């Protein structure tokens, strides 16, 4: 069932994990369909093993096809190059990191190069169609849109160009976009752009995913250093020696064509070195000025260009002197490939069966006790098994439909705040209730590496309670009722607080949670507000584009150690349900009854109180099956007391609509982050527009490619061309 939940996130584009919201990885839908099919038919372990075997095997086969396109015929040359490409540092790193979509794109890259070379040098039309299809499928890992077309564009100066080559490439580029219409069209009607916009922060992510100059030339330097920690002694020296010998031999062997592998390696180096390399200024400016570039912020992904260039160079050089260079080249490739061939990458990511069984048992306990989100602790990523050296994502990121697992704390600032408050010894149960957390599970076999912020490499600014201390505090907490316990985990139900309240005092100038004592708010006092709050052009959610002034947008994303809970209630957004013009419902340091807490300072009005929707005293189904909260209203305005709205405990997504008498009603913003409709409308049928757009994209792509294949077949028959030789 979890595999089905995983699939439904992509085939539908609503991500039910965490606080819900648009799926930002819709590009991967095609591959996830295949991966989920493998997991459903064969089970998750065997299914993923089969996927890894297929992608690595396809990498080797694709490399041989690329070599054939450049005239490499001898098997010593093909074997040396394909072993290096399919089992080298790039493949090892991505397998250890669990980047399954990347491995598929990586397997497609040499095929893209081979097809690109043939499209430029020959007049056939079918190769043009296949090239567009190949790049579009490889772009399931979206960076391969750039990687693939960089590789194809670089080959143009080094081959003889047949008449009409530019037109054929333009058609292929257009078709590669058509393949991904299923992910591009939904962007027009959902909040995905605002998610990318919200990630425009902190060049630390780009720095941490850039390789040091000394490592970038040979595909090393990924921030986790997966390959380096398992490589045989001297592997980096062997890599550099093989690269130098291969490039020299390729240039000697193939003259003009032999320079092409060098160009690929230079491109791979420049992008992989990223903010440490020669393109640092250009890349930094792009990331800072355009949210679109955040899709390509994982700069180490461009190491695939170096891998392809190095493999092609080795193949061409061995083809020149197979008698004396073939054996040393194969031995060097084997030395480099040894860690992956020995299965050391799999040891990084395989979760022992007892832990998987225990996690599934915890979810069954929650399901048996009713709907509601499940919070798995520890939750701060990167997470790792206590017995393992590596850390990464939580393996339990999906849950049953009525009990989604809340996760991705570094992308869910509301959750990040709640976790930080918990670690500080000042649990905010109101925040958990607002997120509809009904169950808490503590797992003793996991540890949170809270020394760093996931992916940025920056130390977190607070330590707080350890994992063991956190687990012990749960057993004593009166808000929790123990439901089940095993030697590995404990499942609790959350008792909703009778009088939810925020007790907050203002400390001017505080920028991080660690700078506050329990209960303080990190904003300036009334009249000295340093935040520039402005609506986003993409979404009603002010988190999309609002922070400026003293704090600056660089401090917004990727910070679990943040002051975000009080930022998301601070703004000039208002609920449009009977609120008089000019009313500002923002934040206050007040109890649920409206009185100021001791030492509190009211900011722009009063806190909002919860009221139950009349006739809806139980959980109300919401988009994606996520349980909904009670309604919210402005406590400072008596005329609102009779007005009720349904506020869905999920991040704002402009793609949702309520169908009312033929009208499609978009959600309004509630409490700065939730979706809301008037309660009279909320019970009606709901529609997710990105899902319709995805279906339309798939339908359009099928029609366009069907027509293109038919036309290409007739055109190639007239030319006398076929695909027997690429």
BELCOR-V753400 format. One line per field, one symbol per residue. ss: DSSP state (H for helix, E for strand, L for the rest). phi: phi as a letter, one per 20 degrees, with the letter a starting at -180 (. if undefined). burial: 1 if it has 9 or more other ideal C-beta (glycine too) atoms within 8 Angstrom, else 0. A space follows every 10 residues. Layout:
ss=???
phi=???
burial=???
This chain:
ss=LHHHHHHHHH LLLELLLLLL LELLLHHHHH HHHHHHHHHH HHLHHHHHHH HHHHHHHHHH HHHHHHHHHL LLLLHHHHHH HHHHHHHLHH HHHHHHHLLH HHHHHHHHHH HHHHHHHHHH HLLLLHHHHH HHHHHHHHLL LLHHHHHHHH HHHHHHHHLL LLLLHHHHHH HHHHHHHHHL HHHHHHHHHL LHHHHHHHLL LLLHHHHHLL LLHHHHLLLL LLLLLHHHHH LLLLHHHHHH HHHHHHHHHH HHHHLLLLHH HHHHHHHHHH HHHHHHLLLH HHHHHHHHHL HHHHHHLLHH HHHHHHHHHH HHHHHHHHHH LHHHHHHHHH HHHHHHHHHH HLLHHHHHHL LLHHHHHHHH HHHHHHHHLL LLEEEEELLL LLEEELLLLL LELLLLLLLL LLLLEELLLL LLHHHHHHHH HHHLLLLLHH HHHHLLEEEE EEELLEEELL LELLLLLLEL LLLLLLHHHH HHHHHHLLLE EEEEELLLEE EEEELLLLLL LLLLEELLLL LLHHHLLLLE ELLLLLLLLL LLLLLLLLLL LHHHLLLLLL LLHHHLLLLL LLLHHHHLLL LLLLLLLLLL LLLLLLELLE LLLLLELLLL LLELLLLEEE ELLLLLLLLL ELHHHLELLL EEEELLLHHH LLLLEEEEEE ELLLLEEEEE LLEEEELEEE LLLEEEEEHH HHLLLEEEHH HHHHHHHHHH HHHHHHHHHH HHHHHHHHHL LLLLLL
phi=.ffffgfffe eqmdefflem pffedfgegg ffgfffffff fdnfffffff ffffffffff fffffffffd nedffgfffg ffffffceff ffffffemef ffffffffgf ffffffffff ecefefffff fffffffffg egffgfffff fffffgfdcf eegnffffff fffffffggd gfdfffffcc eggfffffef blffffffdd eggfeffcmd offelgfgfc ffgmffffff ffffffffff fffclffffg gffgffffff ffflfddfeg ffffffffdc fffffdffff fffgffffff ffffffffgf cffddfffff ffffffegff ffnfffffdf egggffffff ffffffffdo fpfddedfcf efdbffedee caeffeecbg gecfeeblff dcfffgfgff fffencfdff ffffemfdcc cddfedceee fcegnemeff ebdmffgfff fffffeffed dfdbbcfdbc dcdeefffcf bddcdecgnf dcgfedegne decffgncfe eeecfefdbf ffffabebmf fnffeeemcg ecdfgeffed rdfcfedmeg gnfcecdbec efeoeffgne cfclpcfede cffgncedfd gcgmnffeef ecbeffdgfe feeccedefb gfcfefcdec lneddffdec lnbeebcgff effefdcdfg ffffffffff ffffffffff ffffffffem ebdfcf
burial=0111111111 1111111111 1110011110 1111110111 0000011111 1100111111 1111111111 0101011111 1111111111 1111111011 1111111111 1111111111 1111111111 1111111111 1111111111 1101110110 0100100110 1111111111 1111111011 1111111111 1111111111 1110111111 1111111101 1000110111 1110111111 1011001111 1111101111 1111111011 0011011000 1011011011 1111111111 1111111111 1100110011 0111111111 0001110110 0000110111 1110111000 0111111111 1111100001 0101011111 0111111111 0111111111 1111000111 1111111111 1111111111 0110111001 0101101001 1011000001 0111000111 1111001001 1111111001 0110110011 1110000011 1000010111 1111111100 1010110111 1111111111 1000101010 0010111111 1101011001 1111111111 1010010001 0111111110 1111101001 0011111111 1111111110 0000101111 1111111110 1100011111 1111111101 1001100110 1110110010 100001
